[in-house]
């Protein structure tokens, strides 16, 4: 009986420790800034030949990270911290495969590959981001862009308070109408 | 003795300093090059030449550039030097045949970026531009290595197209890593219905009447939901539309190819917090005007376009764009490779056997010749991935499985 109580106590303490640790890790996990995105424009001049066209902050939603094992030729964009911790990774294919629905009686064509010559990405903005790194599918770095000079000061966010939805970034403190 | 030790230490320190300086120099590798944007390899007299100048800084973060372009004034007349987005430029053309360019950028980067555009007019016929125009290495605040300094001339962007796909057997689709995005209301992007984690943004192209577009968007949502796919899976969608009628997405269909402005559509998708997009285009009023094409999409990308006269093909196109399902009607040609998508079997028909075992209770399932390519095989006579309008609401079991894999990611 006493042994059981002891065991239960140990389990409870362990649960408390791991639960606390999980909660701590969850709250310290960096979150991207609301309704801000780094618009990164690249020209693909050839395979693994990229040139940086534009880098700016925009007041828009950042894109969901994507990957697909069927796409074998792609670039990978990463947002990393000073300590090289990867905050975000997404993939963009080197080529697009266009396919069209064609009615019977008309000449149908197989899917066609088109080089993704102008790549535009909307990457999330993290306060502790140091740089954006573009790699090929083998993990070779093609480009690295310092993000420290990007200022978020000029980028506004739309005021969604009052739309009856407690949007991301809103709370009872800044939008009581939506988040009661 | 003490003197000798002291001297030896001094030599070691100097040698160390020398090596460290050499090492820091050795890590610097950048150069300038130019790309001739004007088509052709030889240019008659009085041709306008457009040339793009690049800086390439590998392995080094830079935010300034400086180079000198030298040209033969007998052959070329300089018209203009234009800045590009990244760099603020100082240009000195006071010396004939020499353009000195200094640029600074607020962005530090490694890799390649455009520095400026150069515009010339040819005074004489030129067969080899490298003989009359060259770019020298300059400084970016770092001493360059001589080996990286030679300019290279590149042809315009390559047009050779190579397939990027390799065969796999398991059905797969876009793998999201972010959480749900649905329950928000965005001005200028009203929700149609649904509150699932995958937000599909329906975008108007060539519409002038918002009420007409709204009605078409709602009809399209009806087509997307009106089929035999798992209702729980279809609830993973949130349908939202853009009310901005002002943008031209440059939808193009002709016998040779289809295209649209992917990046403009993507910017609208982002403004509406979408995960995928479906452009409804009114540009081609009839089937004949669009060469028999009802819609098109980019495989695995989340991007699809449907023409107004064929709204019912929306789910067919989304099947390509989201779930990676392949066409089952005939292209009238044979493939040289094996199918990637699970709804097609290759010429050896091995996958037909797998379908027969897996979907044994389904009387429709068999092994029918042609799955896009005439030497591939499909599992049912008709389905939504074929081109019979009467059968667009039915997905065959392999296609259902591919859609289920897509839904399972959300």
Interface residues (C-beta under 8 A of the other chain):
Chain A: X37 X43 X44 X45 X46 X49 X50 X51 X52 X53 X54 X55 X60 X61 X62 X63 X64 X65 X66 X67 X68 X69 X70 X71 X72 X73 X74 X89 X93 X94 X95 X96 X97 X98 X99 X100 X101 X102 X103 X104 X105 X106 X107 X108 X109 X110 X111 X112 X113 X114 X115 X117 X118 X120 X122 X134 X142 X143 X144 X145 X146 X148 X149 X158 X160 X163 X164 X165 X167 X168
Chain B: X35 X54 X61 X63 X84 X85 X86 X106 X107 X108 X109 X110 X111 X112 X113 X114 X154 X157 X158 X159 X161 X162 X163 X164 X165 X166 X168 X172 X173 X174 X175 X176 X177 X178 X181 X183 X184 X185 X186 X187 X253 X255 X256 X257 X258 X259 X262 X263 X266 X267 X270 X271 X272 X273 X275 X287 X291 X292 X293 X294 X295 X296 X297 X298 X299 X300 X301 X302 X310 X313 X316 X317 X320 X324 X327 X329 X330 X331 X332 X333 X335 X340 X372 X373 X387 X388 X389
